[in-house]
Amino acid sequence: MTISIIVPVYHEEALINDAINRLLCAETEEAVEIIVVDGGEEAATLKAMTVKGVKGLASRKGRGTQMNKGAAAASGNILLFLHIDTKLPSGGLRRISSVMKNDNYAGGAFDLEIADRGYALRIIEKAASIRSRITRIPYGDQAIFLRRDYFLRMGGYRDLPVMEDMDLMRRIKRNGGKICLLDERVKTSSRRWRREGIIACTLRNWTMVLLHLLGVRPERLARWYP
């Protein structure tokens, strides 16, 4: 089993080397490849990488487009789509390997922790955990992983400006694919909540999800997303 870790980036020069070094130090018995897909016009994040042994690809901007390009270049039979500001838990890669030995699962995701002590963000974490377990639809910041052949059969991510992760998970659910939701938590940065304001960001996100479920096209929803 080989795990291909696909990291879509856009102007993440300050974070890229630390993020890659963490992945290279992660404990696992499986072979791992790391693919960084840069959606920046001048591929500035790729130019800032100093770590060797990482595959770097330039792409048109768009997280779904970037992740599809990484998946097309991947050699692993397991694809892990990891946001640059999301950290895997200790033993996370081993946990993925363990889950994927069960052929009943198309893939999985982790529980969510936000790297901030704010009480409001603890409530958001809990809400995200409850939501993903009720709906069986994890979001991208929960480090989604999938069997590569299944991902390709599903047509990968659609070329959407927003909601590409939710769209794929809903298609998998309709197709009868089983997603394993792990109790271990990834830790994602609070930078977006802090930059936009916790209440404003949360209400915006929840409203976009609701409107998406009601059939509003992602192209219209993208106007709300900075």
N, C-alpha and C positions, 0 to 999 in steps of 0.2 A: 504494500500500500504506500502510495506517495501522496503527500498533501501539498497542493499548490496554494500558496497564500497570495491572494490578489489584493493589492492596496491601491485604490484610486486616489489620486492627489491633485490638488490645484493650489499652487503657490504655498507649499508647505515646506519651504527651505529650512525653516527653523526647527522643524520636528523630525525631518526624515531620517537623519542618521541615528538618532537615539531610538526611534521606532524600529528601524531595521536591526540594530544591535540587540534590542530586546528579543526580537524574533529569532535571531541567530543563536541566542543563549537559551532558548526555550527547550525544556526537557521533552524528548520524544524518542521512541525506538524506530519511528518511521522516517523514510526519506522526506525531505522538505525542500521545496523550491519557493523562492520569493520573487514575485513579479510586481513591479511598481509601474503604474500606468498614469502618465502625466497628461492632464487636460489643459495645461497652460499653453499660451500661444508660443512662448519661446522655450518651453520645457525646462523652466528654471529649477524646478525641484530635482529633476534628473541631473542637471548640471551641478547641483549642490551635493549630490551623493558622493561620499568618499568610501563607502563600504564596498568591498569586493564580493563577487559571487552572487550578485543580484541582477535579475533581468529587468532592464528598463525599457519601457515602450512609450512613445509619444502618441497622443490620441486627440481627436476632437473632444471638446469639453462636453461633459454630461456623464454623470456617475454610471448610469446603465450602459452607455456606449463604452466607457472606459473598462468597466468590469467584463463586458462581452469580449473586448479585445484581449484582455488578460486571459480569459478562459480559453480563447482560441489558440493562444500561444502556450497554454499550460500542458505539461506532460503528466501531471498527477491524475489519479483517478478520483481524488477528493479535492473539491474546490472550497477554500475558505475565503470569504469576502470580508475584508477587515478594514474598517475606517482608520485613518492615520492617527486619530486621537482616541482610539479605543485600545485598551490593554487587556490581553488575555489573562485569565486567572492562572495561578501556579498549576502546572500540569495540564493546562488547557488542551494542548495538542494531543497528549496521551488520551485525554477524555474523548476527544473527537475520534481518535482511532478506535477506541473501545466501542463507541456508539455505532460506527460504520461497519463493525464486524457483524452487526445484526442486519441481515438483508431486508428486514421488514421496514427499515427506515430509509426514506429518500434523502434525509439530511437532518439538520437540527440547528439549534441556536442556544445561546447562554441567557441566563437571567441578567438583569441590568443593574449596575451601580453607577451613580454619578459622583465624580471625584470632587465633592464639595460637602462641607458640613452643614449647610443650610437646611433648616427644618422643612421648608417648602419643597426642596429637592428630594428629601426623603419620601414625601408624599407622592411626588411624581414617580419615583422608583417603584413604590408599592403599587401605584395605579398601573404602571407599565407591566409589572409582573402579573397582576390579576388579569389585565386585558389579554396578554399574550397566551395565558393558559386557558382562558375562556374561548377566545377566538381561534386559537392554534395558529395565529399569524404573527410571527416575530417581525421586528423591523431591523433595518440594516445595522443600527448601532449595537445590536445584540450579537454581532459576529455570526452571520448565517453561513452554514457550510452545507454542501450538497454533493451527491455523487455526480461526477462530470458527465457520464452518459445520460443520466436522468435530466440534468440541467440542459443539455443539448437537445434532448427529445422535447422538452418543454419550450424550446425556442429561445432560451436564455432570457435576459432582461429585455423588455421593450424599450425603444428609444423614446423615453418620456423625460420631460424636464424635471419632474418631481414624482414621488409615489412609485418609483420603479420597484422598490423592494416589496411594498404592499401588493402591487399588481402581480408580481411573480408568486408570492406566497398564496394569494387568493387562487391563482390558476392551479398551483400545486394541490391546494385543498380540494378544488372542484374535480381534479383528476384522480383524487383518492390517495394522493401521496401522504405518507406519515412523516411528520416532523417531530423530532425529539427535543423537548425543551428541558435543558439541563438546569439543575439547581445552582451550580457554580456561576459566579457573576463576573462578567467583564466590567471593566471600569472605564467609563467614557468621560471625556472632559466636560466641564460645565461652561466652557467658554461661550457657546452660543446663548445659553440662558442668561449668563452674566452680561453679555454684550447687548442683547435685545431687551433684557428685563424678564425676570422669571415668569411673572403673571402674563405679560403680553406674549411671550414666546410660547408658553404652554397653551393659552387660549387659541392662538393662531394655529398651532399644530393640531389641536383637537378639532377645531373647526374645519381645517383642510381635510382631515380624515373623514369626518362626517359628510362633507360635501362630496368627497370622492366616492364614498359608499352610496350616496344618492345619485351618482352618475355624472357629476360635474367633471369635465375633461381636465386632465392634468395640465394642459397648456394654459387653461384659464387660472388654475390654482397657482401656477408658477409665478403669477404677478404678485402674489402675496409673500413669496419666499425670496429673501434677499440673497 
